[in-house]
């Protein structure tokens, strides 16, 4: 199977192939079409299976096609938030600029989302796509209560995409609040082949730094960092760092 078979456009595929990625991993082949169809999705996939790209690639398409999207991506830590934002910038670079597109992507840990909401810097009632990556790691970081507070501020009519590295009884109640008759995708850890692992989920940092010419992200703490996706719209807000407990 090739990326063009999954519904991705040529600008996205061009950016993907430039990095030497020729075929989708198992999780990408399963998740990408469901994201493009607007379905609620619950995916159980091991780490390093390519799950980050499985939602980044199709969300770039959604933004390009539908315009004026407000997407909230919740991560368990600032490292993953930075990885996700860099991936958006890298793989969006060949999409044409559209000055009328007012799409926004917020990428942050739950505590920082609540901080911004309290300061009225973001309006969570306008979110139309929610991504939680990954809910089991949020549990380990003691962030589930913060996630529940965020859910109360989000509209009911939105697409919900949730990832976890394993199913957990402790997260089931909150999953029931997030997901509505979801498509469930399970990638068996024992069946993740060598090609899947070889692709990796992390964006190559040398390519990112060469393209963006941004300061080292590790030097930025508790700051609002604005980027343009590959020098084009839409803008996104990456919230760096983690609030002290």
C-alpha positions in Angstrom: 0.0 0.0 0.0 1.2 3.5 -0.8 0.3 6.9 0.8 -1.7 7.9 -2.3 -4.0 5.0 -1.7 -5.0 6.5 1.7 -6.3 9.8 0.3 -3.3 12.0 0.9 -2.6 14.8 -1.6 0.5 15.3 -3.7 1.9 18.2 -1.6 1.8 16.1 1.5 3.2 13.0 -0.2 6.0 15.0 -1.7 7.1 16.2 1.8 6.8 12.6 3.1 8.9 11.0 0.3 11.6 13.7 0.7 12.4 12.1 4.1 12.7 8.7 2.5 9.4 7.4 3.8 8.0 5.3 1.0 5.2 3.3 2.6 2.8 3.8 5.5 3.2 1.8 8.7 0.4 -0.5 9.8 -1.2 2.1 12.2 -0.9 4.8 9.5 -2.7 2.7 6.9 -5.5 2.1 9.4 -5.8 5.5 11.0 -5.3 8.0 8.1 -8.5 7.1 6.1 -10.7 7.2 9.3 -9.3 10.7 10.2 -10.1 11.9 6.7 -13.6 10.5 7.0 -14.2 12.5 10.1 -14.8 9.5 12.4 -14.2 9.2 16.1 -11.2 6.9 16.5 -9.7 5.0 19.4 -6.3 3.5 18.5 -4.2 1.1 20.6 -0.7 1.1 19.3 2.8 0.6 20.7 5.3 3.3 20.8 7.5 3.8 17.7 4.8 2.4 15.5 4.3 5.7 13.6 1.2 6.9 15.4 2.2 10.6 15.4 2.3 10.7 11.7 -0.9 8.7 11.5 -2.9 11.8 12.6 -0.5 14.6 11.5 -0.6 13.6 7.8 -4.5 13.5 7.5 -5.0 16.6 9.7 -2.8 18.6 7.3 -5.2 17.4 4.5 -8.3 18.4 6.6 -6.8 21.9 7.1 -6.0 22.3 3.4 -9.4 21.1 2.2 -11.9 22.4 4.8 -10.1 25.6 6.0 -10.8 27.4 9.2 -10.2 24.4 11.4 -9.6 24.7 15.2 -7.7 21.6 16.3 -6.6 20.8 19.9 -3.8 18.2 20.3 -3.2 17.2 23.9 0.1 15.5 24.7 1.5 14.0 27.9 4.7 16.1 27.9 6.4 19.0 26.2 8.8 16.7 24.2 5.9 15.2 22.4 4.3 18.5 21.9 7.4 19.8 20.2 7.7 16.6 18.1 4.1 17.0 16.9 4.5 20.7 16.0 7.7 20.1 14.1 6.0 17.4 12.2 3.1 19.7 11.1 5.6 22.3 9.9 7.7 19.8 8.0 4.9 18.0 6.2 2.8 21.1 5.4 5.5 22.9 3.5 4.3 22.2 0.0 0.7 23.1 0.5 -0.1 26.5 -1.0 -0.5 29.5 1.2 -4.0 30.8 1.9 -4.2 34.1 3.7 -8.0 33.7 4.2 -7.5 30.4 6.1 -7.8 31.0 9.8 -7.1 27.5 11.0 -5.4 27.1 14.3 -3.8 24.1 15.9 -3.1 24.2 19.7 -0.5 21.7 20.9 0.0 21.4 24.6 -0.1 19.4 27.9 -3.4 19.5 29.7 -2.3 21.8 32.5 -1.1 24.4 30.0 -4.3 24.2 28.0 -6.2 25.0 31.2 -3.8 27.9 32.0 -4.5 29.4 28.6 -8.2 28.9 28.9 -8.3 30.6 32.3 -6.4 33.6 30.9 -8.9 33.7 27.9 -6.0 33.3 25.4 -7.8 30.4 23.7 -11.5 29.7 23.2 -12.0 25.9 23.7 -15.6 26.1 22.7 -14.5 26.6 19.1 -12.5 23.4 18.8 -13.8 21.0 16.1 -11.1 18.3 16.3 -9.6 16.9 19.5 -6.6 14.6 19.5 -5.4 12.9 22.7 -1.9 11.5 22.4 -1.6 9.3 24.5 -4.3 8.8 27.2 -2.4 6.1 29.1 0.7 8.4 29.4 -1.6 11.2 30.6 -2.7 8.8 33.4 0.9 8.2 34.4 1.5 11.9 34.5 -1.5 12.4 36.7 -3.2 14.6 34.1 -6.6 12.8 33.7 -8.4 15.3 36.0 -7.0 18.2 33.9 -8.2 16.4 30.8 -11.7 16.1 32.3 -11.8 19.8 33.0 -10.8 20.5 29.4 -13.6 18.2 28.1 -16.2 20.3 30.0 -15.1 23.3 27.9 -15.2 21.6 24.5 -18.2 21.4 22.3 -20.0 18.1 21.9 -20.1 18.3 18.1 -16.4 17.6 17.2 -14.2 14.8 15.9 -12.4 12.9 18.6 -9.1 11.0 18.0 -7.6 9.1 21.0 -4.4 7.1 21.1 -3.1 4.8 23.9 -0.1 2.4 24.1 -2.3 0.0 26.0 -5.9 -0.4 27.3 -6.4 0.6 30.9 -9.3 0.3 33.2 -8.4 3.6 34.8 -9.0 5.5 31.6 -12.2 3.8 30.4 -14.6 6.2 32.1 -13.0 9.3 30.5 -12.8 7.5 27.2 -16.6 7.0 27.4 -17.0 10.7 27.8 -14.8 11.6 24.8 -15.7 9.0 22.2 -19.0 8.4 20.4 -19.3 5.0 18.6 -15.6 5.2 17.7 -13.8 3.2 15.1 -11.4 1.0 17.2 -8.0 0.2 15.8 -5.6 -2.1 17.6 -2.0 -2.7 16.5 -0.6 -5.8 18.1 2.9 -5.1 19.4 4.0 -8.5 18.3 2.8 -7.9 14.8 4.6 -4.5 14.3 7.1 -5.5 11.6 10.6 -4.2 11.0 9.4 -1.8 8.3 7.1 -0.1 10.8 9.8 0.3 13.4 12.3 1.5 10.8 10.1 4.4 9.8 10.0 5.7 13.5 7.5 8.2 14.8 10.0 10.9 15.6 10.6 13.7 13.1 14.3 14.0 12.1 15.6 17.0 14.1 18.3 17.8 11.6 15.7 18.4 8.9 13.5 20.4 11.2 16.2 22.8 12.3 17.4 23.2 8.7 14.0 24.1 7.5 12.6 26.3 10.3 15.8 28.0 11.6 14.1 28.3 15.0 16.0 28.5 18.3 16.6 25.3 20.2 13.2 24.4 21.6 14.8 23.3 24.9 15.8 26.9 25.6 12.1 27.9 25.6 10.2 27.3 28.9 6.6 28.2 29.7 6.5 30.4 26.6 4.0 30.8 23.8 5.7 29.9 20.6 4.1 30.8 17.3 5.1 29.1 14.0 3.9 29.1 10.5 3.5 25.7 9.0 6.4 25.6 6.6 6.1 29.4 6.1 2.5 29.1 5.2 -0.9 29.2 6.9 -2.3 28.1 9.2 -0.6 29.3 12.3 -0.4 27.2 15.4 0.3 27.8 19.1 2.7 25.4 20.7 2.8 25.7 24.5 6.2 24.8 25.8 7.2 23.4 29.1 5.1 22.0 32.0 3.6 23.8 34.9 4.9 23.0 38.3 2.6 20.9 40.4 
